[in-house]
Amino acid sequence: MKTTILTARPQTWNNHYLNKDSQGALICESKNWPKNSEKQTYKTSFYSSYFNILGRDEGIGEQFAFSDKSYEAEIPDNTKIACAYSDRISQWDYARYEAANKIAGTGCQGWAQALPKLSEEEFLHFAAVALNLEDKKIFAARAVHHFNVSNGYSCPTIEAIYYPTNP
């Protein structure tokens, strides 16, 4: 079955609101996450993609603007996609949010550093708990870094492709 998936930007070395390249950047994904078959080109300023911890744009290179590009991906028949921002998860069900944080070993401000260290099984379990899908079979999951542009707080998204009933 074909579905449309939003393209994540490449992983960055520093997921922080002062690093503009981290907005929409991939934190991690499971091995089954559908890949984009089209080659993506990203241009960033030298400072913002590597050395920019102070948010300075020194005019070297070209800044990549966050885009809403998407791609068509093949996912298994009878699957669905769930997605939520971490701040929404905490507001909808704080106990669930805390359970997900326990798996990650940190709160959402630290997910960008903690989630890539989880095993595949732990990451899929994390996504199931965060998205209230414990009774579903998770096919694939990914985490994408976002930050609130008005206050700088990290609020990554957790996405999962799952079977609503066991296949």
N, C-alpha and C positions, 0 to 999 in steps of 0.2 A: 504494500500500500504506500502511495506517495503522500508526503506531507511537507509543509513549508516550515523550515527551521531558521531562526535568526542566526546570522554568522557572528561568532565571537571573535574579538580581536586576539592577536597572539598573546601568550603569557608574557608578563613583564617581571622584572626582577624586584620591583617595589610596588605593591598594590596599596596606594595611598592617594588621598585627594590632591596632594601636591604634584603627583605624577599623572598628568592628563591622559597618558597612554594606557593607564590602568582602567579607565572607565570603559566597561564592556569587555574587558580582557578575560580570557579563559583562566580559571583557577585550576581546575582539573576535570577530567571526564573519564568515564569507564571505557574499557576497551571496545565495547559494542556501540558506543555513541556514533550515529551516522556521520560520516565525513562528507565534506563538501568536495565534490569532484572537480570543481573549477578552481584554478589557481588564483589565490587572492594576493594582491600586492598591497603592502602597507608602507606608507612613508611617515616617518616621525622625525622630530628634531633630535639631533644627537643628544642634547642635554635631557630632554624629557624622556627619552627611551632608555637612557643608561645612567647618566650622572645626575639627573635633576631631582634632588631631594628638597630643594627650596622652591620649586615651581617656576624657575626662571627660564624664559625662552630667549636665548641669546642670538637668535636669528640664524642658527646653523641648521641647514636642512629645511624640510618642509613638515609642518605639523599635520598629523592625520586627524581628520575630523570624524567624530563618532558617527557611524552610519547605521542605518536600519536595513542594510542589505540582508537578504535572506536567500536560501537555496532550497531546492527540491531534494528531499531525501527519501530513500526507501526504508520503511520501517515494517516490522512484521504485521501481518493482517491481524485485525481485532485488538490492536493496541491503542492506547490513548496517551496523551502527553499532559503532565501536570507541571506547573511552575509557580513559584511564589518568591517574593522578596523576603529576606530575613526579618525585616521590621514588621511585615504583615504576619508572618508566622508567630512572632512574639505577641502581637496584638490579638490574634485570633485565639490562640491557646498557649498561654505562657508555660504551662507544665510541659507541653510537647516541645516547645522551643528549648526549655532547660534540658529535656531528655536528649535532644539532638546535640546540644552543646556538650553534654557529658560524653557522647560518642566522639565528638570532634576534639574534646579536651580543652575547649576554649569557647568564648562567645563569638558572635558574628564578626566583631572587630578583628578577631584572629583567625577566622576561617581561611583566609587566603594563604596563611602559613601552615595551618594545621591540616586542612583537608587533603592536600597532595601527599601527606605522609601516611594516610590511611591505606590499608590494603583495599583491593577491589571489593571484597566482600564487606568490609567495614564501611566503605564509601556508599555502596548500594543500600546497606542497612541504615546509614545516616540519612540518605535521601528518603527512604521509606518512612522513617520516624518523622523527619521534618515536614513531609507532605501528607502525613496521615494515610499512608499506604501500606501499613504493616501486614494487612491481610491480602495484599496483592503481590504478584510476581513482578519484580522490577527487571526490565530487560536492559536498560541503560540509564545512566544519569550523568549530569555535569553540573558544575558550579561556575558561575560567571561573576566576576567582581564588578560591583557598581558602588558609587558613593553618592550621597545626597549632596547636590551642588550648593544647596543653601547653607548647610551646616557642616559638611565634610565627613559625616558619619558613614562608615562602611555599611552597605546594605546589599550584599550579594544575592543573586538569584540561585535557587536550587531547581533543577529541571529533571524530570524523570519520564521515561517511556515505560509504560507498564501494561500488563494484561489485566483488564477489569475482572476477568474470571481466569482461573488456572487453565493454561493451554493444554 
